């Protein structure tokens, strides 16, 4: 059944409609990605964090870009003088993401076909799940490239980061470990998903050590799956 659903999504990718509400109202979107994108009701708490904290001219890094909703929202909010650097390793998601960029003429998103981890190299990625829940995993069925944000930063490809979003289905600490220098030296605002109590505790402890103020976006959300918005002292 899952393979059939994925095959149908692949075939129906080009069928696009206009988003009816929300901050991307009027943008064109693949109908195969789900009704919440089209109605403009996708993840309202997280969307509000973007609207409240992104400013024109900023640089946003999107780790786990999925089908591009947050990358395109960020591109709109930071404007033509801003920059969005997005990372997504899954071919089906990339198909949607590239389509959405093209349909809407978005020119300030740089897309990396890769996962983000503690170090650059290769890793297995599990695609045997929903398109929004794939992850790097030792028993994964797809070989993908991985990138460390610190290596991009130290190599000069990321000069500054104002806002860092991380949602990689349980691999968030690996992303943070691979961005240790970047975070300490640029102190971006961070929006990070945590999946499970142990991961939540580890992330909050690390952010505390770095001096961030934190809040959970939706305290009434699904148990074991939360979003933390972390703001550095310079942005309070």
C-alpha positions in Angstrom: 0.0 0.0 0.0 2.8 2.4 0.9 4.6 1.8 -2.4 1.3 2.4 -4.3 0.8 5.7 -2.5 4.3 6.8 -3.3 3.9 5.8 -6.9 0.7 7.8 -7.1 2.4 10.9 -5.6 5.2 10.6 -8.1 2.7 10.4 -11.0 0.5 13.2 -9.7 3.3 15.6 -8.8 2.7 18.0 -11.8 -1.0 18.5 -10.9 -0.9 21.9 -9.2 -3.4 24.3 -7.6 -3.3 27.7 -6.0 -2.9 27.8 -2.2 -6.1 29.3 -0.8 -5.1 30.8 2.5 -2.2 31.5 4.9 1.0 33.4 4.2 1.6 31.6 0.8 -1.9 32.3 -0.5 -1.8 32.5 -4.3 1.3 30.4 -4.7 1.0 27.3 -6.8 1.4 23.9 -5.1 1.3 20.3 -6.0 -2.1 18.9 -5.0 -0.5 15.6 -4.3 1.4 16.9 -1.2 -1.8 17.2 1.0 -4.7 19.4 1.7 -3.2 21.4 4.6 -0.7 23.0 2.2 -3.4 24.0 -0.2 -5.8 25.4 2.5 -2.9 27.3 4.2 -3.4 25.5 7.5 -0.1 23.6 7.6 1.6 23.6 11.1 0.2 27.0 12.3 2.5 27.3 15.3 5.6 26.7 13.3 4.4 29.0 10.5 3.8 31.7 13.1 7.3 31.4 14.4 8.6 32.1 10.9 6.3 35.1 10.4 7.4 36.5 13.8 11.2 36.0 13.6 12.3 36.2 9.9 13.3 39.6 8.5 14.3 40.9 5.0 17.9 40.2 4.1 18.5 37.4 6.5 20.0 34.0 5.8 17.9 30.9 6.7 19.2 27.3 6.8 16.4 24.7 6.4 17.6 21.2 7.4 15.0 18.7 6.4 13.3 20.8 3.7 10.6 18.1 2.8 8.6 19.5 -0.1 9.6 23.1 0.4 6.9 24.8 2.4 9.2 26.4 4.9 12.0 27.0 2.4 9.6 29.0 0.2 8.0 30.8 3.1 11.4 31.8 4.3 12.3 32.9 0.8 9.3 35.2 0.8 10.0 36.6 4.2 13.7 37.3 3.7 13.1 38.7 0.2 15.4 39.0 -2.8 18.3 40.3 -0.6 18.0 37.3 1.7 19.2 33.7 1.3 17.7 30.3 2.0 19.9 27.2 2.1 17.8 24.1 2.1 18.8 20.4 2.6 16.8 17.4 1.5 18.0 13.9 0.5 14.8 12.1 -0.5 14.2 11.9 -4.2 10.4 12.1 -4.0 10.5 15.2 -1.8 13.1 16.8 -4.0 10.8 16.3 -7.0 8.1 18.2 -5.2 10.5 20.9 -3.9 12.0 21.6 -7.2 8.5 21.8 -8.8 7.4 24.3 -6.1 10.4 26.5 -6.6 9.9 26.5 -10.4 6.1 27.1 -10.3 6.6 30.1 -8.1 9.7 31.6 -9.6 11.6 31.4 -6.3 15.2 32.4 -7.0 16.8 32.8 -3.5 16.7 29.2 -2.4 19.9 27.1 -2.7 19.0 23.4 -2.7 21.5 20.8 -1.5 20.5 17.2 -2.3 21.9 15.8 0.9 21.1 15.0 4.5 22.8 16.9 7.3 24.7 15.0 10.0 27.7 15.4 12.4 30.1 14.9 9.5 30.1 14.9 5.7 30.2 11.6 3.9 27.6 9.0 3.0 24.8 7.4 5.0 21.8 5.1 4.7 18.4 6.8 4.6 15.1 5.1 5.3 12.4 5.9 2.7 10.1 3.1 3.9 7.8 5.6 5.6 5.7 8.7 4.9 7.4 11.4 2.9 7.6 13.6 6.0 9.1 11.0 8.2 12.1 9.6 6.4 15.4 9.7 8.3 19.1 8.8 8.3 19.2 5.2 9.7 21.8 2.4 9.7 19.2 0.0 8.2 18.0 2.5 5.6 17.2 1.5 2.0 18.8 4.5 0.2 22.4 5.7 0.1 22.6 9.5 0.4 25.3 12.2 0.7 25.6 13.9 4.1 26.9 17.3 4.9 28.1 18.9 8.1 27.1 22.6 8.5 30.4 23.4 10.2 32.3 22.2 7.1 30.2 24.5 5.0 30.7 27.3 7.4 34.4 26.8 7.8 34.8 26.4 4.0 33.1 29.8 3.5 29.9 28.5 1.8 27.9 29.7 4.9 29.2 33.1 5.9 26.3 33.9 8.3 23.1 32.2 9.5 20.3 34.2 11.2 17.7 31.4 11.5 18.4 27.6 11.6 15.5 25.2 11.3 16.1 21.5 12.0 13.5 18.7 11.6 15.1 15.4 10.7 13.0 12.8 12.5 15.3 12.0 15.5 18.7 13.0 14.1 18.6 16.6 15.4 21.5 16.1 17.9 23.7 14.9 15.1 22.9 18.0 13.1 23.6 20.2 16.1 26.9 18.4 16.8 28.0 19.1 13.2 27.1 22.8 13.6 28.9 23.4 16.9 31.2 26.1 15.6 28.7 27.7 13.3 26.2 28.1 16.2 28.7 29.4 18.7 30.1 32.0 16.3 26.9 33.2 14.6 24.3 32.5 17.3 21.3 32.1 15.0 17.7 31.7 16.2 17.0 28.0 16.1 13.7 26.1 15.5 14.3 22.5 16.2 12.0 19.5 16.4 12.5 16.9 19.1 11.2 13.4 18.8 10.9 11.7 22.2 11.7 12.7 25.7 15.4 11.8 25.7 16.1 13.8 22.5 14.1 16.7 23.9 16.1 16.7 27.1 19.4 16.5 25.2 18.5 19.4 22.9 17.3 21.7 25.7 20.4 21.0 27.8 22.7 21.9 24.8 20.7 25.1 24.1 20.9 26.0 27.8 24.7 25.6 27.7 24.8 28.0 24.7 22.8 30.6 26.6 19.6 30.4 24.5 16.1 31.3 25.8 13.7 28.5 24.8 10.0 27.8 24.5 7.9 25.0 23.2 5.8 26.2 20.3 2.8 24.0 20.9 2.7 22.6 24.5 -0.5 20.8 23.7 0.9 19.1 20.6 1.5 15.4 20.0 3.2 13.7 22.9 6.9 13.0 22.2 7.1 15.2 19.2 7.7 18.9 20.0 9.1 22.0 18.4 11.5 24.3 20.4 12.1 27.9 19.4 15.5 29.0 20.8 16.5 32.7 20.8 20.0 34.0 21.5 20.5 36.9 24.0 21.4 39.2 21.1 17.9 38.8 19.6 15.8 39.1 22.7 
